[in-house]
Every structure is written in C-alpha cells, then in structure tokens.
Amino acid sequence: MMGLEIYRGDITRLAVDAVVNAANCSLRGGGGVDGAIHRAAGPELPAACRRYPGCATGEAVITPGFRLPARYIIHTPGPVWHGGNHGEAELLRRCYCNSLRLAAERHLNSIAFPGISTGVYGYPPEQAAAIAVAAVRSWSEAFPHRVIFVVFSAAAEAIYRRQLAL
C-alpha cells in the first residue's frame, strides 16, 4: 500500500528517490520551487535540461538530482490558471500521473511533490491539492510506495491534511 505523507519544509533537502520540479516549459529554471531546485542541484542541471527541447504542460522528463540528496528530478510544467474552464484540471492531473509513470518505470520507491501550479501560475491551492491527492491515489496499484506532498506553510499543510482525510 502506498504511504502518503505531508512534509512542511524545503523540497531540496529531502533524501528521496525523486523530487518533482514544478518546471516551466523551457526547463531553464525560474522562480519559486523551480528556481530553488535549480540552485540546489548545481550547475550540472541546466546542461542536463538542455538535452530536452522543452516539455509540454502536463508532460514530464527526468534528470539526475546532481547535488540534491534526491537521486532524480522529475520536471513537469503545470498549467497556468485561467479560471478553470480551459482544461487546467486535466493538465494538472497529467503532471502528477506522468511524474508517477516516470518513477514507476525506473522502479523508484519514494517521490516528493510540491504544490504544482499553486505559486505564480495561480492555481487555487484547495483545488490543486484535491487533484494531486486524487491523481496519486489513482496510481496506488502501480506505485505502491512512499509519496510525499511538500508544503511550505501551515495553511497549505492544512489543505493537504483535509484532502488526505477524505
């Protein structure tokens, strides 16, 4: 059975098989979680990301973790929130499912997710958490390991606790 956890803190400090990066489509680094992961992983990460021509919203690619305690980084660009009527929910669900697919293909045992699209992309945190938890739970047979939802505030932690209680 899959273990679902919540961790409040810095995703770049987790010793897991993979951390998920809420990337942009260019995979060139940016702000928020993306910038923090790029800074912590070191100068080797941009070169690894340049091997890819980019990554479409909802898709995912994988690189080594380099200087992170995580073995791998799974990069997935989330959708920008445009009110919820432009396919955002399905694109966000695909971010989680495609990240888990890459982890399962590599037989990884632990993966840590940030709140994809909830920062500058503007996705409402309560809706994003509901999609994240449902998507991860839909993978419980294929990925029966440890999944960590990483949050950075008490408010975000409370949102995930509510979703996990459902």
DSSP file (Angstrom, degrees, kcal/mol; ACC not computed):
  #  RESIDUE AA STRUCTURE BP1 BP2  ACC     N-H-->O    O-->H-N    N-H-->O    O-->H-N    TCO  KAPPA ALPHA  PHI   PSI    X-CA   Y-CA   Z-CA
    1    1 A M              0   0    0      0, 0.0     2,-0.2     0, 0.0   140,-0.1   0.000 360.0 360.0 360.0 141.1    0.0    0.0    0.0
    2    2 A M        -     0   0    0    138,-0.1     2,-0.6   135,-0.1   144,-0.2  -0.466 360.0-138.4 -71.4 135.7    1.2    3.5   -0.9
    3    3 A G  E     -a  146   0A   0    142,-2.9   144,-3.2    -2,-0.2     2,-0.5  -0.869  16.4-162.3 -95.2 121.0    2.3    5.7    2.0
    4    4 A L  E     +a  147   0A   0     -2,-0.6     2,-0.3   142,-0.2   144,-0.2  -0.903  16.4 172.8-105.4 128.6    1.1    9.3    1.6
    5    5 A E  E     -a  148   0A   0    142,-2.5   144,-2.9    -2,-0.5     2,-0.4  -0.869  26.9-140.5-131.5 162.0    2.8   11.9    3.7
    6    6 A I  E     -a  149   0A   0     -2,-0.3     2,-0.4   142,-0.2   144,-0.2  -0.992  17.9-173.8-122.1 134.5    2.9   15.6    4.2
    7    7 A Y  E     -a  150   0A   0    142,-2.4   144,-2.7    -2,-0.4     2,-0.8  -0.992  12.6-154.2-129.1 124.2    6.2   17.4    4.8
    8    8 A R  E     +a  151   0A   0     -2,-0.4     2,-0.3   142,-0.2   144,-0.2  -0.874  60.7  52.5 -99.0 113.9    6.5   21.1    5.6
    9    9 A G  S    S-     0   0    0    142,-2.4     2,-0.6    -2,-0.8    -2,-0.1  -0.992  93.8 -19.7 161.2-157.6    9.8   22.4    4.6
   10   10 A D    >   -     0   0    0     -2,-0.3     3,-1.8     1,-0.1     4,-0.2  -0.742  39.4-156.6 -91.9 115.8   12.4   22.6    1.8
   11   11 A I  G >  S+     0   0    0     -2,-0.6     3,-1.2     1,-0.3    -1,-0.1   0.774  91.0  67.0 -61.3 -26.7   11.9   20.1   -1.0
   12   12 A T  G 3  S+     0   0    0      1,-0.2    -1,-0.3    56,-0.1    58,-0.2   0.574  96.8  55.4 -74.2  -6.9   15.6   20.4   -2.0
   13   13 A R  G <  S+     0   0    0     -3,-1.8     2,-0.4    55,-0.1    -1,-0.2   0.419  80.0 112.1-103.3   0.8   16.6   18.8    1.4
   14   14 A L    <   -     0   0    0     -3,-1.2     2,-1.4    -4,-0.2    98,-0.1  -0.609  60.2-145.1 -82.7 129.9   14.6   15.6    1.1
   15   15 A A        +     0   0    0     -2,-0.4     2,-0.3    55,-0.1    55,-0.2  -0.702  52.9 130.4 -90.9  83.9   16.6   12.4    0.6
   16   16 A V  S    S-     0   0    0     -2,-1.4    55,-1.4    56,-0.1    56,-0.2  -0.777  72.6-105.3-127.4 170.5   14.1   10.6   -1.7
   17   17 A D  S    S+     0   0    0     -2,-0.3    55,-1.9     1,-0.2     2,-0.3   0.908 101.7   5.9 -66.4 -39.7   14.5    8.8   -5.0
   18   18 A A  E     -cb  72 111A   0     92,-1.3    94,-2.1    53,-0.2     2,-0.4  -0.996  56.6-159.1-147.1 139.6   12.9   11.7   -6.9
   19   19 A V  E     -cb  73 112A   0     53,-1.9    55,-2.7    -2,-0.3     2,-0.5  -0.904  26.3-129.6-107.0 146.9   11.7   15.2   -6.2
   20   20 A V  E     -c   74   0A   0     92,-2.8     2,-0.6    -2,-0.4    55,-0.2  -0.835  15.6-148.3 -98.5 132.7    9.3   16.7   -8.7
   21   21 A N  E     -c   75   0A   0     53,-3.2    55,-2.5    -2,-0.5     2,-2.1  -0.881  12.9-138.4-101.4 123.7   10.1   20.2  -10.1
   22   22 A A  E     -c   76   0A   0     -2,-0.6    12,-0.4    53,-0.2    53,-0.1  -0.590  48.1-179.4 -76.4  81.5    7.2   22.5  -10.9
   23   23 A A  E     -c   77   0A   0     -2,-2.1    55,-0.6    53,-0.7     2,-0.3  -0.142  29.8-119.0 -83.1 171.5    9.1   23.5  -14.1
   24   24 A N    >   -     0   0    0     53,-0.2     3,-1.4    33,-0.0     5,-0.2  -0.689  38.9-101.1-101.4 168.2    8.4   25.8  -16.9
   25   25 A C  T 3  S+     0   0    0      1,-0.3    30,-2.3    -2,-0.3    -2,-0.0   0.730 120.9  56.2 -65.3 -22.4    8.1   24.5  -20.4
   26   26 A S  T 3  S-     0   0    0     28,-0.2    -1,-0.3     3,-0.1    26,-0.1   0.682  94.8-141.7 -81.0 -17.1   11.6   25.7  -21.4
   27   27 A L    <   +     0   0    0     -3,-1.4    -2,-0.1    28,-0.1    22,-0.1   0.735  65.6 122.7  61.3  25.0   13.1   23.6  -18.5
   28   28 A R  S    S-     0   0    0      1,-0.3    -1,-0.1    21,-0.1    -3,-0.1   0.296  76.0-102.7-100.5   9.3   15.6   26.5  -18.0
   29   29 A G        +     0   0    0     -5,-0.2    -1,-0.3     2,-0.0     2,-0.2   0.027  45.9 173.5  86.9 158.6   14.8   27.3  -14.3
   30   30 A G        -     0   0    0      1,-0.2     2,-0.1     2,-0.1     8,-0.1  -0.651  37.3 -41.6-165.6-137.9   12.7   30.1  -13.0
   31   31 A G  S >> S+     0   0    0     -2,-0.2     4,-1.5     4,-0.1     3,-0.8  -0.315  93.9  19.2-101.1-173.0   11.3   31.3   -9.7
   32   32 A G  H 3> S-     0   0    0      1,-0.2     4,-2.2     2,-0.2     5,-0.2  -0.166 128.9 -10.2  56.7-139.3    9.7   29.5   -6.7
   33   33 A V  H 3> S+     0   0    0      1,-0.2     4,-2.8     2,-0.2    -1,-0.2   0.887 137.3  57.0 -59.3 -42.0   10.3   25.8   -6.4
   34   34 A D  H <> S+     0   0    0     -3,-0.8     4,-2.4   -12,-0.4    -2,-0.2   0.934 109.6  43.7 -56.9 -50.0   11.8   25.6   -9.9
   35   35 A G  H  X S+     0   0    0     -4,-1.5     4,-2.6     1,-0.2    -1,-0.2   0.897 113.1  51.8 -64.0 -41.1   14.5   28.2   -9.0
   36   36 A A  H  X S+     0   0    0     -4,-2.2     4,-2.4     2,-0.2    -2,-0.2   0.913 111.3  47.0 -63.1 -42.6   15.2   26.6   -5.6
   37   37 A I  H  X S+     0   0    0     -4,-2.8     4,-2.5     2,-0.2     5,-0.2   0.921 112.5  49.6 -65.7 -43.5   15.7   23.2   -7.2
   38   38 A H  H  X S+     0   0    0     -4,-2.4     4,-1.2    -5,-0.2     7,-0.2   0.918 113.4  46.3 -62.3 -43.1   18.0   24.6  -10.0
   39   39 A R  H  < S+     0   0    0     -4,-2.6     3,-0.2     1,-0.2    -2,-0.2   0.930 116.6  43.8 -64.6 -44.7   20.1   26.5   -7.4
   40   40 A A  H  < S+     0   0    0     -4,-2.4    -2,-0.2     1,-0.2    -1,-0.2   0.830 109.5  55.6 -72.7 -31.8   20.4   23.5   -5.1
   41   41 A A  H  < S-     0   0    0     -4,-2.5    26,-2.0    -5,-0.2     3,-0.3   0.769 105.4-137.6 -73.4 -24.9   21.1   20.9   -7.8
   42   42 A G    ><  -     0   0    0     -4,-1.2     3,-1.4    -3,-0.2    -1,-0.2  -0.288  35.0 -46.6  96.0 179.4   24.1   22.9   -9.1
   43   43 A P  T 3> S+     0   0    0      0, 0.0     4,-0.7     0, 0.0    -1,-0.2   0.608 122.0  70.4 -69.0 -12.4   25.4   23.9  -12.5
   44   44 A E  H 3> S+     0   0    0     -3,-0.3     4,-1.9     1,-0.2     5,-0.2   0.793  86.0  69.3 -73.1 -26.2   25.1   20.4  -14.0
   45   45 A L  H <> S+     0   0    0     -3,-1.4     4,-2.6     1,-0.2     5,-0.2   0.922  93.5  52.1 -63.2 -47.3   21.3   20.7  -14.0
   46   46 A P  H  > S+     0   0    0      0, 0.0     4,-1.8     0, 0.0    -1,-0.2   0.899 109.8  50.9 -57.4 -38.0   20.9   23.3  -16.8
   47   47 A A  H  < S+     0   0    0     -4,-0.7     4,-0.5     1,-0.2    -2,-0.2   0.910 110.8  48.5 -64.7 -40.9   23.2   21.2  -19.1
   48   48 A A  H >< S+     0   0    0     -4,-1.9     3,-1.1     1,-0.2     4,-0.2   0.891 110.6  51.2 -65.1 -39.3   21.1   18.1  -18.4
   49   49 A C  H >< S+     0   0    0     -4,-2.6     3,-1.7     1,-0.2    -1,-0.2   0.822  98.6  65.7 -68.2 -30.3   17.9   20.1  -19.1
   50   50 A R  T 3< S+     0   0    0     -4,-1.8    -1,-0.2     1,-0.3    -2,-0.2   0.672  84.2  74.6 -67.0 -15.4   19.3   21.4  -22.4
   51   51 A R  T <  S+     0   0    0     -3,-1.1    -1,-0.3    -4,-0.5    -2,-0.2   0.732  92.0  66.8 -66.3 -20.1   19.2   17.8  -23.7
   52   52 A Y  S <  S-     0   0    0     -3,-1.7     3,-0.1    -4,-0.2     9,-0.0  -0.804  81.3-138.4-101.8 143.2   15.4   18.2  -24.0
   53   53 A P  S    S-     0   0    0      0, 0.0     2,-0.3     0, 0.0    -1,-0.1   0.498  71.5 -74.0 -74.5  -1.2   13.8   20.6  -26.5
   54   54 A G        -     0   0    0     -5,-0.2     2,-0.3   -27,-0.1   -28,-0.2  -0.848  50.0 -98.4 133.6-171.9   11.4   21.6  -23.7
   55   55 A C        -     0   0    0    -30,-2.3   -28,-0.1    -2,-0.3     3,-0.1  -0.955  27.0-125.9-151.6 127.1    8.5   19.9  -22.1
   56   56 A A    >   -     0   0    0     -2,-0.3     3,-2.2     1,-0.1    -2,-0.0  -0.351  44.2 -84.0 -72.0 152.3    4.8   20.5  -22.8
   57   57 A T  T 3  S+     0   0    0      1,-0.3    21,-0.2    19,-0.1    -1,-0.1  -0.332 118.4  19.1 -54.5 129.7    2.4   21.4  -20.0
   58   58 A G  T 3  S+     0   0    0     19,-2.7    40,-0.3     1,-0.4    -1,-0.3   0.218 105.4 101.7  91.2 -14.6    1.3   18.2  -18.3
   59   59 A E    <   -     0   0    0     -3,-2.2    -1,-0.4    18,-0.2     2,-0.3  -0.341  57.7-147.5 -91.0 178.7    4.2   16.1  -19.6
   60   60 A A        -     0   0    0     16,-0.2     2,-0.3    38,-0.1    16,-0.2  -0.997  13.6-173.0-151.4 146.4    7.3   15.1  -17.6
   61   61 A V  E     -D   75   0A   0     14,-2.0    14,-2.9    -2,-0.3     2,-0.4  -0.913  18.2-135.5-133.0 162.0   11.0   14.5  -18.1
   62   62 A I  E     +D   74   0A   0     -2,-0.3    12,-0.2    12,-0.2    -2,-0.0  -0.945  21.0 171.2-127.0 141.4   13.7   13.2  -15.7
   63   63 A T  E     -D   73   0A   0     10,-2.5    10,-2.7    -2,-0.4   -18,-0.1  -0.891  43.6 -84.5-133.0 165.9   17.2   14.2  -15.0
   64   64 A P  E     -D   72   0A   0      0, 0.0     8,-0.3     0, 0.0     7,-0.1  -0.285  34.6-124.8 -62.4 161.4   19.7   13.2  -12.3
   65   65 A G    >   -     0   0    0      6,-2.6     3,-2.1     1,-0.2     2,-0.2   0.620  38.5-176.5 -83.5 -14.2   19.5   15.0   -9.0
   66   66 A F  T 3  S+     0   0    0      5,-0.4    -1,-0.2     1,-0.3   -24,-0.1  -0.331  71.7   4.1  53.0-113.3   23.1   16.1   -9.1
   67   67 A R  T 3  S+     0   0    0    -26,-2.0    -1,-0.3    -2,-0.2   -26,-0.1   0.426 110.9  99.6 -86.6   2.9   23.9   18.0   -5.8
   68   68 A L  S <  S-     0   0    0     -3,-2.1   -55,-0.1     2,-0.2    -3,-0.1  -0.480  82.6-122.8 -77.8 156.6   20.4   17.3   -4.3
   69   69 A P  S    S+     0   0    0      0, 0.0     2,-0.2     0, 0.0    -1,-0.1   0.693  93.2  90.4 -70.0 -16.2   20.0   14.5   -1.8
   70   70 A A  S    S-     0   0    0    -58,-0.2   -53,-0.2    -5,-0.2    -2,-0.2  -0.566  77.6-140.1 -77.1 142.5   17.4   13.2   -4.2
   71   71 A R  S    S+     0   0    0    -55,-1.4    -6,-2.6    -2,-0.2    -5,-0.4   0.859  81.1  19.2 -70.4 -35.7   18.6   10.8   -6.9
   72   72 A Y  E     -cD  18  64A   0    -55,-1.9   -53,-1.9    -8,-0.3     2,-0.4  -0.898  60.8-143.9-134.3 160.5   16.5   12.2   -9.6
   73   73 A I  E     -cD  19  63A   0    -10,-2.7   -10,-2.5    -2,-0.3     2,-0.6  -0.998  13.1-158.2-121.9 125.3   14.5   15.3  -10.5
   74   74 A I  E     -cD  20  62A   0    -55,-2.7   -53,-3.2    -2,-0.4     2,-0.5  -0.928  13.0-154.9-103.4 117.9   11.3   14.9  -12.4
   75   75 A H  E     +cD  21  61A   0    -14,-2.9   -14,-2.0    -2,-0.6   -53,-0.2  -0.805  19.8 168.0 -98.2 127.4   10.4   18.1  -14.2
   76   76 A T  E     -c   22   0A   0    -55,-2.5   -53,-0.7    -2,-0.5     2,-0.5  -0.940  27.6-140.3-142.1 117.8    6.7   18.8  -15.1
   77   77 A P  E     -c   23   0A   0      0, 0.0   -19,-2.7     0, 0.0   -18,-0.2  -0.656  23.2-151.1 -77.4 121.9    5.3   22.1  -16.3
   78   78 A G        -     0   0    0    -55,-0.6     2,-0.2    -2,-0.5   -53,-0.1  -0.398  24.1 -90.5 -85.8 167.9    1.9   22.7  -14.7
   79   79 A P        -     0   0    0      0, 0.0     2,-0.4     0, 0.0    44,-0.2  -0.471  31.6-119.9 -78.4 148.7   -0.9   24.7  -16.2
   80   80 A V        -     0   0    0     -2,-0.2     2,-0.4    42,-0.1    42,-0.2  -0.735  37.5-111.4 -80.2 135.2   -1.4   28.4  -15.7
   81   81 A W        +     0   0    0     40,-3.0    -1,-0.0    -2,-0.4    42,-0.0  -0.564  41.6 169.0 -73.1 123.8   -4.8   29.1  -14.0
   82   82 A H  S    S-     0   0    0     -2,-0.4     3,-0.4     0, 0.0    -1,-0.1  -0.148  75.2 -67.0-124.9  35.4   -7.2   30.8  -16.4
   83   83 A G  S    S-     0   0    0      1,-0.2    -2,-0.1     2,-0.1    40,-0.0   0.292  76.5 -84.7  99.4 -10.2  -10.4   30.4  -14.4
   84   84 A G  S    S+     0   0    0      2,-0.0     3,-0.3     1,-0.0     5,-0.3   0.420 109.9  93.4  95.4  -1.5  -10.7   26.6  -14.5
   85   85 A N        +     0   0    0     -3,-0.4    -2,-0.1     1,-0.2    -1,-0.0   0.109  67.8  74.7-110.3  22.0  -12.6   26.3  -17.9
   86   86 A H  S    S-     0   0    0      0, 0.0    -1,-0.2     0, 0.0    -3,-0.0  -0.058 118.0 -86.4-125.3  31.8   -9.5   25.8  -20.1
   87   87 A G  S  > S+     0   0    0     -3,-0.3     4,-2.1     3,-0.0     5,-0.2   0.614  83.2 137.7  79.0  12.2   -8.5   22.2  -19.3
   88   88 A E  H  >  +     0   0    0      1,-0.2     4,-2.7     2,-0.2     5,-0.2   0.892  67.0  53.9 -60.1 -41.7   -6.4   23.2  -16.3
   89   89 A A  H  > S+     0   0    0     -5,-0.3     4,-2.4     1,-0.2    -1,-0.2   0.918 110.8  45.1 -62.3 -44.6   -7.6   20.3  -14.1
   90   90 A E  H  > S+     0   0    0      2,-0.2     4,-2.2     1,-0.2    -1,-0.2   0.899 113.3  50.5 -66.6 -40.2   -6.8   17.6  -16.7
   91   91 A L  H  X S+     0   0    0     -4,-2.1     4,-1.5     2,-0.2    -2,-0.2   0.911 111.7  47.8 -63.7 -41.6   -3.4   19.2  -17.4
   92   92 A L  H  X S+     0   0    0     -4,-2.7     4,-1.5     2,-0.2     3,-0.2   0.922 110.1  52.0 -65.7 -42.9   -2.6   19.3  -13.7
   93   93 A R  H  X S+     0   0    0     -4,-2.4     4,-2.5     1,-0.2    -1,-0.2   0.907 107.3  53.7 -57.8 -41.8   -3.7   15.7  -13.2
   94   94 A R  H  X S+     0   0    0     -4,-2.2     4,-3.0     1,-0.2     5,-0.3   0.833 100.5  60.9 -64.4 -32.6   -1.4   14.7  -16.1
   95   95 A C  H  X S+     0   0    0     -4,-1.5     4,-1.6    -3,-0.2    -1,-0.2   0.947 110.9  39.9 -56.8 -48.4    1.5   16.4  -14.3
   96   96 A Y  H  X S+     0   0    0     -4,-1.5     4,-2.4     2,-0.2    -2,-0.2   0.928 117.8  47.1 -68.6 -45.5    1.1   14.0  -11.3
   97   97 A C  H  X S+     0   0    0     -4,-2.5     4,-2.2     1,-0.2    -2,-0.2   0.904 113.2  47.6 -65.8 -41.8    0.4   10.9  -13.4
   98   98 A N  H  X S+     0   0    0     -4,-3.0     4,-1.9   -40,-0.3    -1,-0.2   0.848 111.6  51.4 -69.5 -32.8    3.2   11.4  -15.8
   99   99 A S  H  X S+     0   0    0     -4,-1.6     4,-2.1    -5,-0.3    -2,-0.2   0.926 111.9  46.5 -65.7 -45.1    5.6   12.1  -12.9
  100  100 A L  H  X S+     0   0    0     -4,-2.4     4,-2.9     1,-0.2    -2,-0.2   0.861 108.2  56.9 -65.5 -35.5    4.5    8.8  -11.3
  101  101 A R  H  X S+     0   0    0     -4,-2.2     4,-2.6     2,-0.2    -1,-0.2   0.936 107.8  47.1 -60.2 -46.3    4.8    7.0  -14.6
  102  102 A L  H  X S+     0   0    0     -4,-1.9     4,-1.3     1,-0.2    -2,-0.2   0.910 113.3  49.0 -62.2 -41.5    8.5    8.0  -14.9
  103  103 A A  H  <>S+     0   0    0     -4,-2.1     5,-2.7     1,-0.2    -2,-0.2   0.913 112.4  47.5 -63.8 -42.7    9.1    7.0  -11.2
  104  104 A A  H ><5S+     0   0    0     -4,-2.9     3,-1.5     1,-0.2    -2,-0.2   0.895 107.3  56.3 -66.4 -40.0    7.4    3.6  -11.8
  105  105 A E  H 3<5S+     0   0    0     -4,-2.6    -1,-0.2     1,-0.3    -2,-0.2   0.819 112.3  43.1 -60.9 -30.1    9.3    3.0  -15.0
  106  106 A R  T 3<5S-     0   0    0     -4,-1.3    -1,-0.3    -3,-0.2    -2,-0.2   0.320 112.5-120.7 -98.0   6.7   12.6    3.4  -13.0
  107  107 A H  T < 5 +     0   0    0     -3,-1.5    -3,-0.2     1,-0.2     2,-0.2   0.866  49.5 172.5  57.6  39.6   11.3    1.4  -10.0
  108  108 A L      < -     0   0    0     -5,-2.7    -1,-0.2    -6,-0.1     3,-0.1  -0.510  26.1-157.6 -78.8 149.6   11.7    4.3   -7.7
  109  109 A N  S    S+     0   0    0      1,-0.2    37,-2.6    -2,-0.2     2,-0.4   0.646  70.3  35.6-102.4 -19.3   10.4    3.9   -4.1
  110  110 A S  E     + e   0 146A   0     35,-0.2   -92,-1.3    -7,-0.1     2,-0.3  -0.999  56.1 176.1-143.6 141.2    9.9    7.5   -3.0
  111  111 A I  E     -be  18 147A   0     35,-2.0    37,-2.7    -2,-0.4     2,-0.5  -0.999  14.5-152.1-144.4 140.1    8.8   10.7   -4.7
  112  112 A A  E     -be  19 148A   0    -94,-2.1   -92,-2.8    -2,-0.3    37,-0.2  -0.964  11.9-164.1-119.3 127.9    8.2   14.2   -3.3
  113  113 A F  E     - e   0 149A   0     35,-3.3    37,-3.5    -2,-0.5     2,-0.1  -0.897   6.5-152.3-110.6 135.2    5.7   16.6   -5.0
  114  114 A P        -     0   0    0      0, 0.0     2,-1.7     0, 0.0    37,-0.1  -0.389  49.8 -80.1 -83.8 178.8    5.4   20.3   -4.5
  115  115 A G    >   -     0   0    0     35,-0.4     3,-2.0    -2,-0.1     4,-0.3  -0.634  57.8-143.0 -79.2  85.7    2.1   22.1   -5.0
  116  116 A I  T 3  S+     0   0    0     -2,-1.7    16,-0.1     1,-0.3   -20,-0.0  -0.256  74.6   0.2 -58.5 131.8    2.4   22.2   -8.8
  117  117 A S  T 3  S+     0   0    0    -39,-0.1     6,-2.9     1,-0.1    -1,-0.3   0.408  99.1 109.8  73.2   2.2    1.0   25.4  -10.3
  118  118 A T  S <  S+     0   0    0     -3,-2.0    -2,-0.1     4,-0.2    -1,-0.1   0.544  70.3  56.7 -87.7  -4.7   -0.1   26.9   -7.0
  119  119 A G  S >  S-     0   0    0     -4,-0.3     3,-2.0     3,-0.0    -3,-0.0   0.565 126.7 -15.8 -89.9-118.8    2.6   29.6   -7.0
  120  120 A V  T 3  S+     0   0    0      1,-0.3    -2,-0.1     2,-0.1   -88,-0.0   0.691 128.6  69.4 -65.0 -18.0    2.9   32.2   -9.7
  121  121 A Y  T 3  S-     0   0    0    -41,-0.1   -40,-3.0     2,-0.1    -1,-0.3   0.597 100.8-136.2 -78.3  -9.1    0.8   30.1  -12.0
  122  122 A G    <   +     0   0    0     -3,-2.0    -4,-0.2     1,-0.2    -2,-0.1   0.572  40.7 162.2  76.9  12.9   -2.2   30.9   -9.8
  123  123 A Y        -     0   0    0     -6,-2.9    -1,-0.2   -44,-0.2    -2,-0.1  -0.498  51.0-106.2 -68.2 131.5   -3.9   27.6   -9.4
  124  124 A P     >  -     0   0    0      0, 0.0     4,-2.6     0, 0.0     3,-0.3  -0.404  27.7-136.4 -59.3 123.9   -6.3   27.7   -6.3
  125  125 A P  H  > S+     0   0    0      0, 0.0     4,-2.5     0, 0.0     5,-0.2   0.833  99.0  52.6 -55.9 -39.5   -4.5   25.6   -3.6
  126  126 A E  H  > S+     0   0    0      2,-0.2     4,-1.8     1,-0.2     5,-0.1   0.928 114.1  42.8 -64.1 -44.1   -7.6   23.7   -2.4
  127  127 A Q  H  > S+     0   0    0     -3,-0.3     4,-2.0     2,-0.2    -1,-0.2   0.900 114.0  51.5 -68.0 -40.4   -8.5   22.6   -6.0
  128  128 A A  H  X S+     0   0    0     -4,-2.6     4,-2.6     1,-0.2    -2,-0.2   0.904 109.6  49.7 -64.0 -41.4   -4.9   21.8   -6.8
  129  129 A A  H  X S+     0   0    0     -4,-2.5     4,-2.8    -5,-0.2     5,-0.3   0.899 108.7  52.8 -64.9 -40.6   -4.5   19.6   -3.7
  130  130 A A  H  X S+     0   0    0     -4,-1.8     4,-2.1    -5,-0.2    -1,-0.2   0.917 112.4  45.0 -61.3 -42.7   -7.7   17.7   -4.4
  131  131 A I  H  X S+     0   0    0     -4,-2.0     4,-2.7     2,-0.2     5,-0.2   0.918 113.1  51.1 -66.2 -43.9   -6.4   16.9   -7.9
  132  132 A A  H  X S+     0   0    0     -4,-2.6     4,-2.4     2,-0.2     5,-0.2   0.944 112.9  43.9 -59.7 -50.5   -3.0   16.0   -6.6
  133  133 A V  H  X S+     0   0    0     -4,-2.8     4,-2.6     1,-0.2    -1,-0.2   0.911 115.2  48.6 -64.4 -43.0   -4.3   13.6   -4.0
  134  134 A A  H  X S+     0   0    0     -4,-2.1     4,-1.7    -5,-0.3    -1,-0.2   0.914 112.4  48.7 -64.1 -42.1   -6.8   12.0   -6.4
  135  135 A A  H  X S+     0   0    0     -4,-2.7     4,-0.5     2,-0.2    -2,-0.2   0.925 113.4  46.5 -64.1 -44.4   -4.2   11.5   -9.1
  136  136 A V  H >< S+     0   0    0     -4,-2.4     3,-1.3    -5,-0.2    -2,-0.2   0.918 111.0  51.8 -65.2 -43.1   -1.7   10.0   -6.7
  137  137 A R  H >< S+     0   0    0     -4,-2.6     3,-1.6     1,-0.3    -1,-0.2   0.834 101.5  61.7 -63.2 -30.8   -4.4    7.7   -5.2
  138  138 A S  H 3< S+     0   0    0     -4,-1.7     3,-0.3     1,-0.3    -1,-0.3   0.690 104.0  51.0 -68.0 -16.3   -5.3    6.5   -8.7
  139  139 A W  T <X S+     0   0    0     -3,-1.3     4,-2.7    -4,-0.5    -1,-0.3   0.279  74.5 113.0 -99.0   8.4   -1.8    5.2   -9.0
  140  140 A S  T <4 S+     0   0    0     -3,-1.6    -1,-0.2     1,-0.2    -2,-0.1   0.787  79.6  44.9 -59.3 -30.1   -1.8    3.2   -5.8
  141  141 A E  T  4 S+     0   0    0     -3,-0.3    -1,-0.2    -4,-0.2    -2,-0.1   0.893 118.6  41.2 -78.5 -39.9   -1.6   -0.1   -7.5
  142  142 A A  T  4 S+     0   0    0      1,-0.3    -2,-0.2    -4,-0.2    -1,-0.1   0.757 127.2  31.2 -80.0 -24.7    1.1    0.8  -10.0
  143  143 A F     <  +     0   0    0     -4,-2.7     2,-1.8    -7,-0.2    -1,-0.3  -0.609  67.3 170.3-134.3  72.5    3.2    2.8   -7.5
  144  144 A P        +     0   0    0      0, 0.0     2,-0.1     0, 0.0    -4,-0.1  -0.307  49.8  87.1 -84.7  57.5    2.7    1.2   -4.0
  145  145 A H  S    S-     0   0    0     -2,-1.8  -142,-2.9  -143,-0.1     2,-0.5  -0.246  85.2 -42.7-130.2-146.0    5.5    3.2   -2.3
  146  146 A R  E     -ae   3 110A   0    -37,-2.6   -35,-2.0  -144,-0.2     2,-0.5  -0.822  45.2-179.3-101.3 122.0    6.1    6.5   -0.5
  147  147 A V  E     -ae   4 111A   0   -144,-3.2  -142,-2.5    -2,-0.5     2,-0.5  -0.985   7.7-164.6-121.4 127.7    4.6    9.7   -1.8
  148  148 A I  E     -ae   5 112A   0    -37,-2.7   -35,-3.3    -2,-0.5     2,-0.7  -0.946  11.0-152.7-116.2 127.5    5.3   13.0    0.0
  149  149 A F  E     -ae   6 113A   0   -144,-2.9  -142,-2.4    -2,-0.5     2,-0.5  -0.895  20.4-151.0 -95.3 117.7    3.4   16.2   -0.6
  150  150 A V  E     +a    7   0A   0    -37,-3.5   -35,-0.4    -2,-0.7     2,-0.3  -0.795  20.1 173.6 -97.8 126.3    5.8   19.0    0.3
  151  151 A V  E     -a    8   0A   0   -144,-2.7  -142,-2.4    -2,-0.5     3,-0.1  -0.834  26.2-156.0-125.1 163.1    4.3   22.3    1.6
  152  152 A F  S    S+     0   0    0     -2,-0.3     2,-0.3  -144,-0.2  -144,-0.1   0.364  71.9  49.2-122.9   4.5    5.9   25.4    2.9
  153  153 A S  S  > S-     0   0    0      1,-0.1     4,-2.2  -144,-0.0     5,-0.1  -0.964  76.1-120.3-141.7 159.4    3.1   26.9    5.1
  154  154 A A  H  > S+     0   0    0     -2,-0.3     4,-2.3     1,-0.2     5,-0.2   0.867 114.8  55.5 -63.8 -36.3    0.7   25.9    7.8
  155  155 A A  H  > S+     0   0    0      2,-0.2     4,-1.8     1,-0.2    -1,-0.2   0.927 109.3  45.3 -64.1 -44.7   -2.2   26.8    5.6
  156  156 A A  H  > S+     0   0    0      1,-0.2     4,-2.1     2,-0.2    -1,-0.2   0.887 111.1  53.9 -66.1 -38.2   -1.0   24.6    2.7
  157  157 A E  H  X S+     0   0    0     -4,-2.2     4,-2.4     1,-0.2    -2,-0.2   0.911 107.4  50.9 -61.2 -41.8   -0.4   21.8    5.2
  158  158 A A  H  X S+     0   0    0     -4,-2.3     4,-2.2     2,-0.2    -1,-0.2   0.885 107.5  53.7 -63.6 -39.0   -4.0   22.1    6.5
  159  159 A I  H  X S+     0   0    0     -4,-1.8     4,-2.0     1,-0.2    -1,-0.2   0.940 111.7  44.3 -61.2 -47.6   -5.3   21.9    2.9
  160  160 A Y  H  X S+     0   0    0     -4,-2.1     4,-2.6     1,-0.2     5,-0.2   0.879 110.0  55.4 -67.2 -36.9   -3.4   18.6    2.3
  161  161 A R  H  X S+     0   0    0     -4,-2.4     4,-1.3     1,-0.2    -1,-0.2   0.911 108.4  49.2 -61.4 -41.0   -4.5   17.2    5.6
  162  162 A R  H  X S+     0   0    0     -4,-2.2     4,-0.7     1,-0.2     3,-0.2   0.921 112.0  48.0 -62.8 -43.7   -8.1   17.8    4.7
  163  163 A Q  H >< S+     0   0    0     -4,-2.0     3,-0.8     1,-0.2    -2,-0.2   0.894 110.5  50.5 -65.8 -39.5   -7.7   16.1    1.3
  164  164 A L  H 3< S+     0   0    0     -4,-2.6    -1,-0.2     1,-0.2    -2,-0.2   0.756 105.0  58.8 -70.6 -23.2   -5.9   13.1    2.8
  165  165 A A  H 3<        0   0    0     -4,-1.3    -1,-0.2     1,-0.2    -2,-0.2   0.676 360.0 360.0 -78.7 -17.2   -8.7   12.7    5.3
  166  166 A L    <<        0   0    0     -3,-0.8    -1,-0.2    -4,-0.7    -2,-0.1   0.484 360.0 360.0 -72.7 360.0  -11.3   12.3    2.6
